[in-house]
Amino acid sequence: MNRNGTELTGDDKAAILLFALGPEVAAPLVQNMDDKTMIRLARRMENLGKIEGSTLSKVLDEYLDLHESDDPMMHSSRKDVVALLNLAMEKERADMIIGDISKPRKLTVWEKLSRIKPSMIATYIEDEHPQTVALILGNLDTSVASHVIAILPDDMQMSVVMRMSKIETVPQDLVNDIEETLEKELAEATGDTGISFDGMVSVVEILKSLDKSVSKMILERLEEQDQELYSQVDKLLLVFEDLLELTAKDIQTILKHISSDDLVRALKGAPDELAESFFANMSQRASEIMREDMQVMGPMKLADVEEAQQNILQTVRKLDEDGSVSLGGGGDML
């Protein structure tokens, strides 16, 4: 059973059931729940979004046999959560839970890592013991972990993969130690800017959503007033993986302005999808040569990959500024 291609958790199913029953019917079911459980389910209800009829029928089973819906799609929103809470409990408790789910959710260290580019993650972990690296990558999304493994040195790749395959259970105190260390490293990555990594991510997301002219003005002022903070935001605002969003025409334009050497080195640390988007916009002969060059090149230092990617990103920024390519949003204003 899944929703939008992902496996449903117990909380997902409970939230779908409560939403489908409606506030009046569901109220008696939640009145005796403890606050922690109610907050957890309320968060899930608020984030359900569209619920396909097929998923709903699997969760409700016998209920839908009695109450079929003519609407193939249903949509849960914050209004449904508030209505349920207000009917199910006294106002003071309902307001407390509503206030709690309204607070910005604090990202876990694993979510923070998953938001930064693979080469940066590799930099954080390259000096760790292979067993520690295996534990870290085992807690990341598989798509992120695979990209990190791809740019690790060959000898470490095999060692890490072997250890990952043998991981069964990990003592919680060891996991806590790893999380604490990673949190410190991410905090240090923001330097003395006075802004947390969570705050940095929020700033970047806001800037990307702004109109180009507004984003550019803010960034120019930020660069003038706080060079260090600007540099930190700059690292997250446009990363090499963002080039996945470019059109074929934009990729073709970029190819005319960058060196083959930089591209070969940059793609060594890039997602396969991004490499393929560049290959698809070359001649067949050129793409074959580049693939061969990448295969015979062997492992590279992360610093060399990073340098090549930054060279290309600098070119992309210039092309965006003169209108030759379009990154869209505020992220291109660097």
Helices and strands as residue ranges (DSSP letters): E 2-3, E 6-7, H 10-21, H 23-30, H 35-46, E 49-52, H 53-60, H 62-66, E 73-76, H 78-88, H 91-102, H 109-114, H 118-125, H 130-138, H 142-150, H 154-166, H 172-189, H 197-209, H 212-225, H 227-237, G 240-245, H 248-255, H 260-267, H 272-279, H 284-297, H 302-321, G 330-332
